[in-house]
Amino acid sequence: SSEEVAEVKFVAMDFASVFELGWMDVVIIAFLVYVVWRMLVKKGEPAPLAPKPPPPMKKRDFTVSELRQYNGVDNERILMAICGKVFDVTIGKAFYGPGAAYGNLAGHDATRALATMNVAMVKDEYDDTSDLQPYELNDAEDWADKLSCKYPTVGRLLKDDEEPNDYKGELASL
């Protein structure tokens, strides 16, 4: 009987203590509500838009000195040559732009650098890659194939004695 009364009082007191909120409890609950709200609001916001690609270039052939002008610094466009093909990699500025991982390939013939996986192997003059091993040339061709699926081909890289093609105003495309 007195045990029964004590037990009932204990249950009543325990139940009441659950609803007691101190100032620290209010702060913690408010913080948790804020965190959940921010997570839900962040998911509802649209993702930032990808940069708009530049209009297509007219196809043309480039000398090494002409190609160097398209390095992302001297010109907003970023061009890169590999295996004699010149690609407009401007939309890949995060990779090929100034200060990026492959930034020193911009405006250059990247054949040797990508064939040897050494981005410092770019030259400022025409690069005769006939000294590369067959497997290195194969790697370079693989890179050219990958780039051609992702970036427009704008023309060819000319050797010193080569004449440019007349593309008759054709626009570069994938």
LUMGU-474629 format. One record per residue (C-alpha): x, y, z; residue in one letter. Coordinates in steps of 0.5 Angstrom, whole numbers, padded with zeros to 4 digits, always signed. Layout:
REM LUMGU-474629
XYZa;...
***
This chain:
REM LUMGU-474629
+0000+0000+0000s;+0005+0005+0002s;+0010+0002-0004e;+0004+0003-0009e;+0003+0010-0007v;+0011+0011-0008a;+0011+0008-0014e;+0005+0012-0017v;+0009+0018-0015k;+0015+0016-0018f;+0012+0015-0025v;+0008+0021-0024a;+0015+0025-0022m;+0019+0022-0028d;+0013+0023-0033f;+0013+0031-0031a;+0021+0031-0031s;+0021+0029-0039v;+0017+0036-0040f;+0022+0040-0037e;+0026+0045-0041l;+0032+0049-0039g;+0035+0054-0043w;+0040+0050-0046m;+0035+0045-0048d;+0031+0050-0052v;+0038+0052-0055v;+0040+0045-0058i;+0033+0044-0060i;+0033+0051-0064a;+0040+0049-0067f;+0037+0042-0069l;+0031+0045-0073v;+0036+0050-0076y;+0040+0045-0079v;+0035+0041-0081v;+0031+0047-0085w;+0038+0049-0088r;+0039+0042-0091m;+0032+0042-0094l;+0033+0049-0097v;+0040+0047-0100k;+0037+0041-0103k;+0031+0045-0106g;+0036+0051-0109e;+0038+0049-0117p;+0045+0047-0118a;+0049+0053-0121p;+0049+0053-0128l;+0055+0051-0132a;+0058+0056-0136p;+0055+0058-0143k;+0060+0055-0148p;+0063+0060-0153p;+0060+0060-0160p;+0063+0056-0165p;+0070+0058-0169m;+0070+0058-0176k;+0075+0052-0178k;+0082+0054-0180r;+0089+0051-0179d;+0094+0054-0174f;+0102+0055-0174t;+0105+0054-0168v;+0106+0061-0166s;+0098+0063-0168e;+0096+0057-0163l;+0100+0060-0158r;+0096+0066-0158q;+0090+0062-0155y;+0092+0060-0148n;+0087+0063-0144g;+0091+0069-0142v;+0092+0073-0149d;+0085+0070-0152n;+0079+0068-0148e;+0079+0062-0152r;+0083+0056-0150i;+0086+0052-0156l;+0090+0045-0156m;+0093+0041-0161a;+0095+0034-0161i;+0097+0029-0166c;+0096+0035-0171g;+0089+0036-0169k;+0087+0043-0166v;+0081+0043-0161f;+0078+0048-0158d;+0078+0046-0150v;+0075+0053-0148t;+0069+0050-0144i;+0074+0046-0140g;+0078+0052-0137k;+0078+0049-0130a;+0083+0044-0133f;+0086+0048-0139y;+0086+0055-0137g;+0091+0059-0133p;+0093+0056-0127g;+0090+0049-0128a;+0093+0042-0128a;+0094+0042-0135y;+0094+0050-0136g;+0101+0050-0139n;+0098+0045-0145l;+0094+0051-0147a;+0096+0054-0154g;+0101+0049-0155h;+0102+0042-0158d;+0101+0037-0153a;+0102+0031-0156t;+0109+0029-0153r;+0106+0032-0146a;+0100+0027-0146l;+0104+0021-0150a;+0109+0021-0144t;+0104+0024-0139m;+0109+0029-0137n;+0106+0036-0138v;+0112+0040-0138a;+0114+0037-0144m;+0111+0042-0149v;+0115+0046-0154k;+0115+0053-0156d;+0117+0051-0163e;+0114+0045-0168y;+0115+0038-0164d;+0117+0033-0169d;+0114+0027-0165t;+0118+0021-0169s;+0122+0020-0164d;+0117+0017-0159l;+0116+0010-0158q;+0110+0007-0161p;+0106+0006-0155y;+0107+0013-0153e;+0104+0015-0160l;+0098+0010-0159n;+0097+0014-0152d;+0097+0020-0156a;+0092+0018-0161e;+0088+0015-0155d;+0088+0022-0152w;+0086+0025-0159a;+0080+0021-0159d;+0078+0022-0152k;+0078+0030-0154l;+0075+0029-0160s;+0069+0026-0157c;+0069+0032-0152k;+0071+0038-0155y;+0070+0041-0162p;+0076+0040-0167t;+0078+0047-0170v;+0083+0045-0175g;+0090+0042-0176r;+0097+0044-0173l;+0101+0046-0179l;+0108+0044-0180k;+0113+0050-0182d;+0112+0048-0190d;+0105+0046-0190e;+0100+0050-0193e;+0093+0051-0189p;+0086+0048-0192n;+0081+0052-0194d;+0075+0050-0190y;+0070+0055-0194k;+0067+0058-0187g;+0065+0051-0184e;+0064+0052-0177l;+0068+0047-0172a;+0064+0042-0169s;+0065+0035-0165l;
***
